[in-house]
Amino acid sequence: MNKTVLVIDDDDVLARGVKRGLQQYDFSVLTANSAEQGAQVLSRVSVDAIVLDRMMTGLDGLSFLKNLRKSGNLTPVIMLTAMSGADNAIDGLAGGANDYLAKPFQLQELVLRLKNIIKNTPHTAQTMPDGLIFADNEFFIKRATDTTGKLFALSGEEKKLLQNLTSPIGNIVAASPMVAKRLRMKINGVLSNLDIITIRGRGYKLVATPQQTKR
């Protein structure tokens, strides 16, 4: 299963280049051109790591990172910067970065550092999208009006696919089109804020939008 990385950088050329490069190493890559847009992405999906530019228009990367850590989000972060000097690296690491990489950098070095911080980050329970709960090795549907969750009736293949799609949300998972179709129909029937989309030539992806679940 490939890992999902969010690249937050207001340099579109660099962000596109990093995205293409990481995809060659089997990463799924999401991009955001500002800290504010990055926060919106993280409100909808979980990622395995973040590549974060320090100097951006609007909210700067270091302030974004400090806010991220204050919110309790422990997603590993590599901070990119064109600023040189040990003091800048110390500031980034003290602000919550797991690693610090100066520009310009080699793609292979970024890949190795990403793999390292993902491997060394303790596994924590993935955040489920609104309305979906995973407990006791089963999925449950819970609406705002429910006092308890209702078991989500899934076949073994459907449950395995949903586990892969939510570990974390954003994963692109290869699956049987028939299994994906059945799971999509079941999800669409109970949760309006979730859908499964097809990523041509690669597989399927669960997407979440901040909407209310069906009553």
N, C-alpha and C positions, 0 to 999 in steps of 0.2 A: 504494500500500500504506500503510495507516495505521500510526502509531507507537504503541508500547505504553508506558504510564506507570504506575508504581507509586506510589500515594499512601499514605504512612504517617502516620497521625494518630489520636490516641485520642479526638478529638472527632468522634463519629459524624455529627452534623449537618453539620459542615463538610466532612468527608470525602465524604459523599453528595452534597453540593452541588457540590463540586469535580469529582466523578466525572461527574455529570450535565452540568455545564458543559463539561468537556473532551470528552465524547462528542459534543456538538453541533459541535465542531471536528474531528471525525473521528479522535480519539484512541481507542485501546483502553485501558481503565483497569482496573487491579487495585487493590484496597485492602487495607490491613492496619491493625489498631487498636492495634498496639504495635510497638516495634522488634524484639522477639523474633519476632513473627509476620511482620514484614517480612523478617527473615533467612531464615525458613522458605520464604517465597515465592521469594526470590532463589536458594535452593538448588535450586529446581525449574525456574525459567524465567529467561530473559534479558529485560531490558527496555531501552528506549531512554533512559529518564530516570526519576528518582525525585523526587517532591515530598515533602519530609521535614519534619515538625514538630519544632522543637527541644525544647520542654518537653513531656514525656510521662511518665506513670507507668511505673515499671519503669526499664528502660534509657533514658536520655535520648537525643534525636536526635543531639547532638554526639558523644557517646561511640559511638553506633552508627556514625556516619559515619567516625570515626577507625578503628574496627575494620574497616569496609568497605575503606578505603583500605589498611590494613596487609595485608589479605588479597589485595591486588592488583586488586580490582574498581575499574575506572575509569568506571563508569556515571555520566553527568553527574547532578548533584544540585542542586536548588533547595531551600534551607532556608527554612522559614516560621517566623516568630517574632512573638510579641507583645511581646518585649523590645526596647526602643528604645535608641538610642545607637550611635555609631560603633564603640565597643569590642566590642559584641556582634556586629556585622557582621564585624569583623576576625577575631574568634574563629571564626566560622563558616567564613569563607573560608580561614583558616589551617588549619582542621580538614579541609579537602578539598572544601568546597562550591564549585560552579561559579558560583552566584549566590545572592542573599540577598533575601528579600521580606518586608517587615513586614506584619503584620495590623493592621487590615483591608486587603484589597487588591482590585483590580478583576480580574475574570476575564480580560478582554482583555489585561491586563498580564502575567498568569501565562502565558497562551497564547503571547504574543510572546517572553517570556523562555525558555519551553520550546523553542520552535522555534529560537531563537538558540543555545542550548547544545547542542541535538541537531545542528544544522548545523555548529557549530564544533568538535565533538568528533571527533578523527580516527577513521576506521573501523578497527576491530580485528576479528579473526576471531571469529565467534560461537561460544560454547561449545555443543557438541553434547551431547545427553543421553547417559547411559550406554548403551553398546552401539552407538551410531551415530557413524560417522566420515564426514567429507566431505573428500575430497582428490582432486586432479587432475580436478576437475569431475565426480566420481562419488561416490555414497554407498556405504559399506561397513558390514557388520555385523560386530562383534567381540565375542565372548563372553570371559569370564574364562579359559576353557580353550583359546582359540584362540591360536596363535602369530602368525598374520597375519589381517587382516580379509578377509572374503568379500564379493565384489561383490554389492550389493543390486540384483537385476534389476528395473529399472523402465522403463516406457515413457517417452517424452519428456514427455508430459503429467503423468505421475505424478511424475517427477523435478522438474519445474518447480514443481508444487504443494508437494512436500516442501521444496524450497529456500525457497519463500515462507513456509512454516509454521515454518521454523527460523531465519529471519533477521529478528528473533530469535524464539525460542520464545515464544509468547504472542500472536503476530500472529493476527488473524482475517482469513481469506482467502476471497474468493468463488471458487467453483470449480464445475465440473460435478458434480452428485451422483453420476454413474456413476464419474467419475475418483476422487472422494473415497472412494467405496465400495471401489473396487479397491485403492487405496492403504491404506485402513484394514485390509482383509483381509490384505494382504501384511505390514503392520507387526505386526498381531496374531499372525501366524503365526510370527514370529521374535523379537519383543521383548515381553515381558510388562510392561515398565515404561513403555510408550508406548501412547497411543491417540489417535484423532482424534474429537473431539466436534463436534456440530452446534450452532452458535449461531443460534437461530431468527431468520430474516429478515436475517442478516448474512453467514453463511458457515461456515467450519470452523476449528477450532483444535486444535493438537497439545498434548497434556497429558502431563506426565511425573510419575511417582511413584517414590520411592526404593526400588524393588524389584529383585530379582535378575533378570537376563535368563534366558530359557529355555535349557536345555541341549539 
